[in-house]
Amino acid sequence: RHVERTRFLLHLVDLSPMAVDDPVRCLGILEKELSAAPGDLSRKPRIVIGTKIDTLGPDAAGDHAGHLGALRSHCERRGIPWLAISAVSGEGLKELIQTVGRRLREIPDDAEGAGAAAGAEKS
């Protein structure tokens, strides 16, 4: 229920070799669940974050690096902003913080208006 009041969503997608499933498939499942949720949460602005890119290795080769490319292509085809980060190495974190800050400034805070209206109705 609280998710309905958010201005936008961040989807964290594990890209590590330990991930149990294909990240694009996981994101697709999440998108279906959000569409079925009250208020069609799939329409909320969002950013997809590919995580644990430090586990892909310096040359970014192999199947899991392919997951990064597949996630990137999936998001770009749908016009969904995406970033790749590593909490371990710090790669991409500055860009993530800047992007989230920018998005918070761009998207109006409807929660303040809704809260004020709810308070006025109770008076």
C-alpha positions as CSV (number, residue, x, y, z in Angstrom):
1,R,0.0,0.0,0.0
2,H,2.8,2.4,0.7
3,V,4.3,1.8,-2.7
4,E,1.2,3.6,-4.2
5,R,2.3,6.8,-2.6
6,T,5.9,6.8,-4.0
7,R,6.9,9.2,-6.7
8,F,8.9,6.6,-8.6
9,L,10.3,3.2,-8.3
10,L,13.8,1.7,-8.3
11,H,14.0,-1.9,-9.4
12,L,17.2,-3.6,-8.2
13,V,18.2,-6.5,-10.5
14,D,20.9,-8.9,-9.5
15,L,23.4,-9.4,-12.3
16,S,25.8,-11.6,-10.4
17,P,26.7,-15.2,-11.3
18,M,24.9,-16.2,-8.2
19,A,21.6,-14.8,-9.5
20,V,19.1,-17.6,-9.7
21,D,17.3,-16.4,-12.8
22,D,17.6,-14.4,-16.0
23,P,17.4,-10.7,-14.9
24,V,15.1,-9.7,-17.9
25,R,12.8,-12.5,-17.0
26,C,12.7,-11.4,-13.4
27,L,12.0,-7.8,-14.4
28,G,9.2,-9.1,-16.7
29,I,7.6,-10.9,-13.8
30,L,7.8,-7.8,-11.7
31,E,6.3,-5.6,-14.4
32,K,3.3,-8.1,-14.6
33,E,2.8,-8.0,-10.9
34,L,2.9,-4.2,-10.9
35,S,0.3,-4.1,-13.7
36,A,-2.0,-6.3,-11.7
37,A,-1.6,-4.2,-8.5
38,P,-4.3,-1.7,-7.5
39,G,-3.6,1.6,-9.2
40,D,-1.6,-0.1,-12.0
41,L,1.8,0.6,-10.5
42,S,3.5,-0.3,-13.8
43,R,2.6,3.3,-14.9
44,K,4.8,4.8,-12.2
45,P,8.1,6.3,-13.3
46,R,11.0,4.0,-12.6
47,I,14.6,3.3,-12.9
48,V,16.1,-0.2,-13.3
49,I,19.3,-0.7,-11.5
50,G,21.5,-3.6,-12.5
51,T,23.5,-4.5,-9.3
52,K,26.6,-6.4,-8.4
53,I,28.5,-5.6,-11.6
54,D,31.8,-6.0,-9.8
55,T,31.1,-9.8,-10.0
56,L,31.1,-9.7,-13.8
57,G,34.9,-9.4,-13.9
58,P,37.1,-6.8,-15.5
59,D,36.5,-7.9,-19.1
60,A,32.8,-8.3,-18.6
61,A,32.7,-11.5,-20.6
62,G,30.5,-14.6,-20.2
63,D,26.8,-15.3,-19.7
64,H,26.3,-12.9,-16.8
65,A,27.9,-10.0,-18.6
66,G,25.4,-11.0,-21.3
67,H,22.7,-10.4,-18.7
68,L,23.9,-6.8,-18.4
69,G,23.6,-6.3,-22.2
70,A,20.2,-8.0,-22.3
71,L,18.9,-5.9,-19.4
72,R,20.3,-2.7,-21.1
73,S,18.6,-3.6,-24.4
74,H,15.3,-4.5,-22.6
75,C,15.2,-1.2,-20.8
76,E,16.2,0.9,-23.8
77,R,13.6,-0.8,-26.1
78,R,10.9,0.2,-23.5
79,G,12.3,3.6,-22.7
80,I,13.0,2.7,-19.1
81,P,16.0,4.5,-17.6
82,W,18.6,2.1,-16.3
83,L,21.9,2.2,-14.5
84,A,24.5,-0.5,-13.5
85,I,26.1,-0.3,-10.1
86,S,28.4,-2.0,-7.7
87,A,28.1,-1.4,-3.9
88,V,31.4,-3.1,-3.4
89,S,33.5,-1.0,-5.8
90,G,31.3,2.1,-5.8
91,E,31.0,2.0,-9.6
92,G,27.9,3.8,-10.7
93,L,26.8,5.0,-7.3
94,K,27.5,8.7,-7.8
95,E,25.5,8.5,-11.0
96,L,22.7,6.7,-9.2
97,I,22.6,9.3,-6.4
98,Q,22.5,12.1,-8.9
99,T,19.8,10.5,-11.0
100,V,17.6,9.8,-8.0
101,G,18.0,13.4,-6.9
102,R,17.2,14.7,-10.3
103,R,14.1,12.5,-10.6
104,L,12.9,13.6,-7.1
105,R,13.1,17.2,-8.3
106,E,11.4,16.5,-11.6
107,I,8.4,14.5,-10.3
108,P,5.8,16.5,-8.2
109,D,5.3,15.3,-4.7
110,D,1.6,14.4,-4.7
111,A,1.8,13.0,-1.2
112,E,1.8,16.5,0.3
113,G,-1.3,17.5,-1.6
114,A,-3.1,14.2,-0.8
115,G,-2.2,14.5,2.9
116,A,-3.5,18.1,3.1
117,A,-6.7,17.1,1.3
118,A,-7.2,14.2,3.7
119,G,-6.6,16.4,6.7
120,A,-9.1,19.0,5.4
121,E,-11.8,16.3,4.9
122,K,-11.5,15.2,8.6
123,S,-12.0,18.8,9.9
